Amino acid sequence: MGSITTLTDSTFDEVIGSSDKPVLVDFWAEWCGPCKAIAPILEELAVEQADKFSIAKLNVDDNVATATKFSVMSIPTLLLFKNGEIVGRFVGAKPKGAMLQEITANL
């Protein structure tokens, strides 16, 4: 409970499609400073908000097809999926409070 799932091009559709609650997907890369800055926030949210939504990460360098499919042009990009559909798109690093407010507004 409260752990972050690692997604790949091959697991993305199955994980998102089979989730019984909304999934926030963090599109990130190892070299991305802002991505590293929000990683601890996402870890906290994965635990604190586990009953409301789950969190997954997708490395854009290793999974180009999925990043391209969702037109991820800059990272970090967070996409919120509900019933397999995108209900929120958040680009850039934000403080925890602002990030949580945007996410919950789209749940």
N, C-alpha and C positions, 0 to 999 in steps of 0.2 A: 504494500500500500504506500502510495506517495513516491514511487520511483519514476524516473524518466525513461521512456522507451526510446531505443535507438531505431530509427527507420532507415530503410534502403529503398532503391527503386523497386526491388522485387517484393518487398513486404508492405510498401506504403498503402496500396489500395485495400489490401486485406485488413490491415490494422485499423485504418480509418473507417472502413465500411462496416467492420464488425463491432465497433465500440458502442457500448450502451449509453455513453455520456459524451458530451462535447470533448474534442481533442484540440489542444493548442500545439501547433507544430512550429518549432524553432528552426528556421533555415539558417545555417551558420557555416563557418569555415574556421579551421585551425588558426589562420593568420589574421583573423578579424578581431581587432581590439574591442570594439563595442560588443561583439558577440561574447567575448570572455567576460566583459563587465556585467552583462545581464545573466550569465550562467548561474551565479549564486542566488540571484533573485528567483530564477526559475526553479532551482532546487527547493527553495523555501516554499514557493507557491505549490509545488508538486505535493508537498506534505500538508500544508495548511488548507489547500482547496481540493484535496483528493476526492471529497464527496461531491463536488460540483463539476469538475472537469479534470481530464488527465493531460499530461504534457509529454510530448515526443520531440526528438531532435533529428534533423536530417542534414548531413554534411553535404553542402552543395558541390564541393570539389569531387566527392566520390559518387554522387548521385545526380548527375547533370540532367538526366531525362526528366526527373520529377520536378527539379527546380525550374526547368524550361517550361514544363507543362503548366505550371502555375505562375509563369511570367515573373519569377523572382529576379529582379534586376539589381537590388542592393541588399546587403545584409547588415545587421540581422533583420529578417522579415519574419513576423509571427503570423501564421494563418490559423484562424479558429474554425474548426469544422464541426458541424452539428448535423447528424444524420447523413454524413458523407458530403455535405455541401459547405462551401465557404460562407461563413456568416460574419467574419471579421478579418481585416488585414491591417496589421500594425507594423510600420517600418521604422527602424532606428531604436537606439537604446533609450529607455525611459526609467525614471525612478519607480520603485516597487508600487507605491500608491497609485501613480498615474497608470501604470501598466494594468494593475488589478481593476481599476475603475473602467478602463476601456474594455477589458475582457468581460467583466460581469455585465456591462451594459449590452453586450451582444449575446449573452447566454439566453 
